[in-house]
């Protein structure tokens, strides 16, 4: 393997690691996959370090050349369909060790898979918000109102997510919009229990997956990544509180 080909292989390996992290993989699992791929290509003295926002790979080629590459990982939305195909890709690469051109084509095939139908996202939002509302004593009219609000929040959230990745700001904006909608619904009689309806819409924003991944990372001694995931979840929870509080303060006495 010449040095140019080796550099391209390492670059694509970092691309795979980046997509693993952005899609919601645990850090130790993504790191293990990268180690396996590097071993399959015959690299020596493999050193890989991953956290939620950074990947560093340093390897020695069979010819004795040292290759080191560093990658910043921007935040992304969890995509477990893509994660499943990335796992399959890593296994195929380890079994066949394709050249860089074929490896890139295999990765592009995973990344260009069609996304799930948008109606599934809206259906899941309505179902989860309304179901949690009913669980917390919403009546049938409350549940319908919460479902309508869930559609509004999901539509706004899909657009907001393209320009805002900070969980504090993102959740604060959506929680504010959702709570304003709840207050308006109760004011016009399209809903009766404001507090129960609020619980329903809040369930759309709680980052349980990120917190759970953070705890797993801590248990696997990935302290930095675990701390980042948990702190992001705390920021998201703070954003929910800020958004709802702002709606109460601004509309107190108006609605």
N, C-alpha and C positions, 0 to 999 in steps of 0.2 A: 504493500500500500504506500503510494507516494505521499508526500507531505500535504499537497493540495487536496487530495482525496480524503486524507485523514481529517483535515480541517473542516471540510464540508460535512463529513460524517458527524463530527463533534457538534457542529452548528445545528444539524438537524436533531441530534440528541437533545440539545438544549431547547429546541422548538417543542419537542415531545414533552419535556419536563414542564415547560411553560404552560402548555395546554392541559397537562395533568392538574397543575395547581389551580389554574383558572376554572377548570371544570368541577373542582370540589374534592379532589383526592386528598387523603391524608398525606402528610409530608413524608412519613416513613415509607409509605407504599410507593409514592412517586420516586423517592430516592432509591428504593430497592429495584424498581424497574430500570432506572438509568444505569445502576451498577451492573445489572444483568446484561443490558445491551452492550455496554462497554466491554464487559468480559467476553461476550460473543464475538466481538470484532478483534479480539486478541490484544487489546490495549493492556499495558502494564502500569503498575503503581497508580492505580485509579484513586483519585480523591474527588469526592462529590459532596457539596454542601448546599442544602436547600433550606430556605425559610419561605414564608408566605410571599415575600416580595423580591426574592433574590435567588439566583442559581449560580453556583460556581463549579466548574468542572476543570480538572487538571489531570491529564493522562500522558503516559509515555507510549509512543508507537513501538511496534516490534523492531523498527529500525533504529530506535533510540532517540527519536525526536520528541521534545516536550511540547505539548499543546495545552494552553490555558485559555478558557473563555468564560466571561462573566455576563450574566443577563439580568436586567431588571424585569420583574414580572408585574405588569399592571393588574389591578383588580378586575375580576370578571364575574359573571353570574354563573351559578352552578348549573351544570349540564350533564346529567348522569347518563344520558344516551350517548353523548360524545365520550364520556369517561369509559363506558363499556367498550366502545370501539377502539379507544386508545389502548386499553388493556389487551385486546385481541391483537392490535398492531404490534405491541411490544413482544408478544409471544412469537408472532410470525417473523419479526426481525431477528430475534434470537435464534430461531430455527434455520433461517435462510441467509442471514447476513448479506442483504442486497447491496449493490453499489449505491453511491450517493444519489444518482439520478432516480433510480427505482425507489429508494427509500423516501425521497422527497415526493414522488408520485403517490406512494402509499399513504403518506401523511396527508397530502392534499385531498385525497379521496375521502379520508375521515373528516377533514375540516369543512369540506364542501357538501356534506350530507344535508339534505333538506331538513329544515327545522320543523318541529311539531306544529300542527295546525294551531292557529291562534285561538280558535274557539275552545281548545282544551284548556288553555290558560285561564280564559274567562270562566269556563265551567268550574274549574277547580277553585277559583277565587269565590264564586257564588256559593258553591257547596260548602267550603270550609267556613266562610264567614257566617252563613245562615245556620249551619249545623252547630257551630260553637255558640251562636246567639241563642238557639233553642236549648242547648245544653245548660246555658246560664239563665233560663226562665223567660226568654223572649216568647211572645205569643205569635200567632201566624202572621199578623200584619207587621209586627216588628221584623220577623224573619224575611218577609218579602222586601221590606224597606232596606234591610241590611244587604240583601242580595243585589238590589239596584245600586246601592252605594259601592259595593264591591266592584261592580262593573266600571263605575266611574273612576274609582281609585286605580284599578288595574290599567285602564286606558291611559290615565295621566302618568302612572308609574312607568309604563313602557316607554313613553317619550322622555320622561324625566331621567330615567336611567341612562340615556344616551349622553347626557351632559353633566350628570352629577353622580359621583361615586362615593362621596363621603356619607357613611351611614347615618350620622347625626343629622345632616341637612336633609338628606333624602327622606328619612322617616319623619322628621319634623314637618316637612311640607305636606306629605301624604296624610299624616295624622291630623294636621290642621284642616285639610280639605275634607277628610272623612268626618271629623267631629262637627264641622260646620254643616255638612249634609245631614248628620244625625239631628242636630238642633233644629234645622229647617223642617225636617220630616215630622218631628214631634210637634213643632209649632203649628203646622197645618193639619195635624191629625193623622198623618201617614206614619203611624208608629206611636207606641204608648210608653215604653220603658227606655228612657234615654241611657241609663247606666248599662243595661243589658245589651243594648244595641252597640254601645261604645266598645264593650268587650268583644263583640263579634268582629268589628272592623279592625280592632287592635291585633287580632290573631293573624291578620294578613301580613303584618309587619314584623312580628317577633322572629328573630334570627336564631331559631333553635339548632339548625344544622351547623352553623358557624360555631356556636358555643360547644356543641357536642364534639365537633372536630378539634376544637381547642383543648378540651379535656383529654381526648385521646392522644393528642400530640404531647401534652404534659406527661401523661402516663408512659409514653414512649421516650421520654426525656428530650423531646424537641421543645425546649423551654421557650425559646424566642417565638417560634411559630405558634405554639399554644397560647402564649401571652397575647400575641397580636390578634389571633382569632377571638379570644375571650374579650379583649378590650374593645374590638370592633363590635361585638355583640352588646357590650355595655353601652357603647356610644349609640348604637341603634335604639336600645331601650330608653336612653336619655332623650333621643330625638322624639320618640313617641310621646313621652311625658311633656316635653316642651311644646309640641304641636297641639296636643289636647288642651294644655293649660292656656296657650295663646288664644285658642278658640273661645274658651270660657271667658277670659279677660276682655277680649275685644267685643264679644257679643252679649256680655252680661247686661241685662236691662234692656237689650234691643230685641232679643228673641226669647 
